[in-house]
Amino acid sequence: MAVMDLDAIKLELPSYEAPLKELLKSLDIDVKKQRVEELERLMQAPDFWDNAERAQGLMQELKTKKDDIEACEKLESQYADFYDLIAMAVEESDDDMAEDIKAEYEDFRSTFETMRLKTLL
């Protein structure tokens, strides 16, 4: 029965394609990646820790940017993999794999909504 539940996911997936692209665009991931590189260069400076408060602020900014980048890359990867994973689970009639896919899909949806709300705030 679990393999049959994957049809609902397969039908719902296309509704995320455009919103996912919009989300990634609105999060300016390329800009965030550039800022990460800039922050990492700043942290290599010998005087970086001379101002502990500033250093901590930059470290927090770095963590936030890296978390956003990682979340977006994970969303992109999950979305790209769903169709293949579903096809494999159906082909093999693998209920355990279907359950894993359903759990991963819920994770995808949750992360997507969290990131989408982040862009609205």
N, C-alpha and C positions, 0 to 999 in steps of 0.2 A: 504494500500500500504506500510506503514512503516514496518509492520511485515515482509513483503516479502524482504525488504532491509536487514534484518538480515542474510539471506542466504549468502550474500557476506562476511559479517563479519565472519560467521562460517567457510567459506572456506578459509579465509585469516589467521585466528587465528593460525593454525598449523605452519605457516611460522615464527612465533615469538617464538616458543618453544625453539629451540636450541640457537638462538641469545640471548634470555632472560637468559638462563642458563649461557652462556658465559659472558654476561654482569655482572651478579651477581657474578660470579667467579672473573672476572677481577677487580671488585670494592672491593674485600676483605672485605666483610661485617663483617665477624667474627672478623677480625683484627680491624676493625673500632669500633665494639662493645666493644672489650677489651680496646681500647684506650679511649673510652667514660667513661668506668668504672674508668680507671686510672685518667683521667682528673677530674672526679667528686670527687675522693678521694683527689686529690691535692687541690681542691677548698675548702675542709673542713678544711684544715690546717689553724691554727690561723694566720700565717704570709702570707697567700696567697695574700692579697691585699697590702703587703708592697712594692711590685714592681708593680705599676699600669700598666705600659706598658706591662710587661710580663703577668700579669693577663688578660689584655684585649686580648692579642694574644691567650692565652689559651682558653678564652671564645669564641673567634671567631672560633678557631679550633674545639671546642666542638660543636658549632652551625653547622658548616659545616658537621662534621661527623654525627650528629644527623639528619640533613636534608637528607644526602645521605642514611642513614639507613631507614628513613621514606619513602623516594621515592621508594627504592627497595622493601620494604615490601608492599607498596601500589601496585606496579607493579605486584608482585607475587600474591597478593590477587585478584586484578582485573582479571588477566589472569585466575586464577583458577575458578573464579565465572562466567566468560562470558558464558560458555556452558550451565550452569544451568539457568542463566538469560534468555538466548535466548530461551531455551526450554520452560520456563514458559511463556514468551511473546507470543510465537507461539501457545502454547496450549490454552492460554486465548484469543488469537487474540487481544492483548492489544497494540494498536498503541501508546498510551502515554508511556507505558513501553518500547516499541521499540525505541522511540525517546530518552528516557533516556539512554538506552543501547548504542545507536549510539553516544551520547554525551560523555558517559564514555569511549567508545572505542577510540574516537578522543583524549580524555585526556590521555589515556593509550599510544597511539602512540606518542603523543607529548612528554610525560614524558620519554618514552623509547628512543626517538631520542636525547633528551637533555642529558640523562644519558650516552648514547652511545658516543656522541660527547665529553662528559666530560672525558671519558676514553681514548680518542684519543689525548687529549691535554696535 
